[in-house]
Amino acid sequence: MRVSVVVPTYRRPEQLQRCLEALAAQSLASAEYEIIVADDADDAGTRWQVAQFRRQSQRNISYVPVTGRHGPAAARNAGWHAAAAPLIAFTDDDCVPEPEWLDSGVRIFSEDVMTVAVSGKTIVPLPPSPSDYERDAAGLESAEFVTANCFVRRRALEMVGGFDERFRVAWREDSDLHFALLSLGGNVVRNDAVRVCHPVRPAPWGISLKQQKKCLFDALLFKKYPGLFRQHIRPGPPWDYYIALAALVCAALAYGAGHPELSLLALAIWFVLTIRFFWRRIRHTSHSPRHLAEMAVTSALIPPLSVFWRIYGALKFRVWFV
């Protein structure tokens, strides 16, 4: 066996079925790989689904329930710890690997013994007029390293201790592994021939507000790898968010202190920054009334929410992070 494929999942049977069907259709000989479904929900329905698929497809597929800590990082750890091959491939349950995915990934490692990890091309199909959420998801196509599509040598995972399970949501746990692997000194390469498709799931109105909570994990990643964070993630703080929030606070304080002119000036600064943010988000996205209304509301609320969760993360992980 040459490669073990780890698929973390959490109560998404339709997406998981589509992913498993794509994995069963790989051009790599079936005896050369195994599939491990790491179920973060420890769900009886998912266990039954995997058993049914194993019988129908006659593929080497196993089910691993996740216990203890939960989240995608913990699920991937449970998966690769149960793997038998020296090479681990990671994808997500909502991804569709192309037929040559495993063959292309395995070939890179056989040709270069210094390579410790490979990140492939993650294709995100978009409609002609995408939403801001859809366009943001398409950033996966240009990301340096994503666990939706990567291969890592098992010994490298063992050396870095796998995924940091403090990353409890699907955010920055892949960058954390990437930075840990870079610290080993081996080759971490990008190869666009290793391809998976990542369709964008429907999202509720205002999803960008809920996503701001993920910012707290930026603080954890920064604490562990400050130099790499500034080099690969964000070169500096989001000063426009801080200035917008400061202007709003100043407007309220000035008004309360009986200085309406100063309050209006601060409000004008906040308004200009908010309109600028709003325009940046809608330039290449849908201009439907519903989407424009969502962008207007969330563009005003994202800066204070983002700053709150950044400060919360700094306090939680005890790091100076702005």
N, C-alpha and C positions, 0 to 999 in steps of 0.2 A: 504494500500500500504506500502510495506516494504523498497523498494529501488528505487532510481531514477538513471538511467544510463545517463551520460553526454558524448556526442561524439562531440568534436570540429571538424570542417571540413573546407576545403578551396579548392573548385573547383576540387574535386577528385571523380567524380561520380561512377566510377567502384569500387574503394576501399570502398567507403561509402556503396554501395549496398551490397558488400560482408560482410561488418561488420554488417549491419542491418539484413541481412538474418541469420547470426550467433546469433544475439541477439534475433531474433524472435523464434529461435529454442532452447531457454534455457529450462532446465528442471524445473525451478521455475515456478509456476503457473502464467499465464499471468496477472491475476488480482493483483499479488503481486509486479509488477514493471512497471515503465514507462521508455520510451526512449526519451531523449531530444537531438536533433541535433542543436548544436550551430554553425551557419554558419558565419564564419569570413569574407566571401565575400559578404554577403547579396545578394546572387545570385538567380535570378528568376528560373533558371534551377534546383538548389538544392531545392528550396521551392517546386517546382512541383514534384520533385523526392520523397521527403518526403511524400507529400500528396498522391501520387500514391501508395507508399509502405504502408501507413496507411490503404488505402482502400483495398488493396490486402491481407495484412497480418492480418487485423482486430486486430492490436496491438495498445496499448496506446502510440502513438509516436507524438511528437510535434516538431515544427520548431521554433527556436529562432534566429532572425538576430542579429548580433553583430554591435553595433554602438559606436561611440566615439573612444576610444583606441582600437587598434587591436593587434592581436597576439594570440598564444595559451593560454596564461594566461588570457587575457581578454575574450576569447571565453569560457573558462571553468567557469569563474566567471559568465558570462551571463547565462550559462547553469544551474549551481547549484542554482543561485538566483531564477530561474524559477521553480525549482524542488519542489515537494510536499512531498516527503518522508523524514524521519529522517536520512536516510543513503544514501550517495551519492557514486555511483560507477563511476570511470573514466576509459575510454579507448580511443583509437585513431581511426580515420576513416580507417587507413590502418592495423588495427589489427583484428584478428578473435578469439573471445572468445570461449573457449570450452563449450559444452552444460551444464556442471555442474558449470560454472564460477560463476553465481549469487548465486546459491544455496550454494556453498562452502563458498563464501564470507559472505553471510548473517548469516550462521550458526556460524561463529566465533564470531560475535558480540552478538549473542543471548546467547552464552556460557560464554562470558567474558565481563562484564559490564565496566571494566576498560580500555578496548581496545578503542582507539580513531581512529586508522587507521590501515589498513592492506595493505601490498604490496605483490602481488602474483608473480608467476613464469611467466616470459615473454620468450617464446621460439622463438629463431631466427634460422630458418633452413638455413644451408649453403651448398653450393656445395662442392665437394671433394677438389677443389683447389680454395678457396675463394680469392677475392681481398682484399687489405688492408682496403678498405672502408667497405666491408662486414664483415671482421673480427672485425673491430672497432664497427660496429653496433651490433655484437653479444655480446658486453659487457653488453647489457641490461639484459642478462640472469643472470648475477651475481650482478647487481645493487641493492643497498639496498632498494631504493624507486623510482618507476617510475610511472608517471601518465598515461602511457599506460595500467597500470593494478594496480589500487588501489581502496580501499574503505575508506571513511572518514565519521565520524559522522557529520551531519549538524551543530550541536551546536559547534563542534570543529572548523569547517570552519568559523563560525560566530565569534568565540572568537579570531581567528588570522587574521580575515579580508580577508579570501580567498587567492587568488593568488596575488602576487605583479605584477601589470601590466606593470611595468618598464622593465620586462623581455619580450622583444618584439618578440623574436624568440624561437624556441623549444630548449632551452638550459638553464639549471640550475633553471628553474622555479619549477621543481619538487623537486629539492634539497632544494630550498628556503621554499617550503611548508613543507617538511620533517623536516627541522630544526625548523621551527615555531611550529610544532606540538610537537617536542621533548621538546621545551621550556615550553610547557604546563604542562609537568610532567606526562602525561598519557602514556599508552602503545602504541607504534607503532611497530607492529610485521610483520615478514615476514612469509608467509605460501605458500609453493610450491604446495599445492593442488588447489590453486586459479590460474588458468592457462589461458593464451591467447597466440596465435601465432602471431608473428610479422614478416611477410615476408619482406625481404630487397628489397626496390625499386631500379630499375636501376639508376645509377649515371653517370654523364658525366665525361670525362677524366679530371683529375686535381681537382676533387671535394674537396680534402683535403685542397687545397689553399683557396677556398671560405669559408670553415668551420672555418678557423682561426679567422675570424671576431667575432665568438661567444665568443672568449676569453675575450672580453671586459666585458661580463656579469659575468665572474669569479670575477672581481673586485667588482661588486655590491654585490655578495653573500659574498665575504670576508669582505666587509665593515659591513654588517649586522651581520654576525656570524663568526668572525675570528677564534675562537677556534674550532667550529664544522667544518669549512672549512678545517683546517689543520688536523683534526682528520678523516674526512670522504672523502675528495676530494683529496687533495694533501698536503703531510706533509711539503713541502718546495718549493721554486721557481724552475723552470726548468733551473738549472744552465748550463746544456749542451747547451741550446739554447743561453743563454747570452754569454757564452764563445765562441761559434762558430761565433756569430755576432761580438764580440769584436775582434776576430782573423782576420776576414775579413776586418774590419775597420782599424786595425793596419797594415795589409798588404798593403792596399791602401795608408795610410799615410806614411809608411816607404818607399814605392816605390817613392812617390812624393817628399820625403825629400832626396832622393838619397842614400838610404840604402837598396840595393837589397838583401843582405844576411838576414837582419832582415825581409824584406818582404817575402822572401821565407820560413823562419821559421814560420811566422804567417800563411802563406798559407798552410803549411804542417799541422799545428795544426787544421786549419779549415777543411782540406781534411780528416784527420783521424776521426774527429768528425762526418763529413757528411757521410763517409763510414760506420761508426759504426751505425748511425741512419738508413741508407739505409738497412744494413744487418738485423737490428732488425725488420724492417718492412716486409722484404721478407722471413724471416725464415720459416714461416708457412703459406705463401700465394702463389698465383699463380706465376709461373716463365715464363709466356708467354712473348714474346718480347715486346708486347705493355704495359703490366703491369710493366715490369722491367724498361722500358723507363719512364713511369709515376713516378715510385718510385724514379728514379735517379733525375729527374727534381724537383719533389716536396720535396725530402729530402734536397736539397740545398736551397729551397725557404721558407720552413715552418718555420725554426728558426727565420729569420728576420721578417717575417710576424706575427708570434705569439708574438714576443716581441713588435712589433709596436702596436698591438691591446691590449696587456696587459697594455702598457703605456697609450694608448688612454683611456682605461677603468678607469685607476687610476686617470687620469686628469678629465674625465667626471664625475665620482662619488666622486671625491675629497677624495681619500683614498691612503695611502701608500701601494702599492701593486706591488710586483715584481714576 
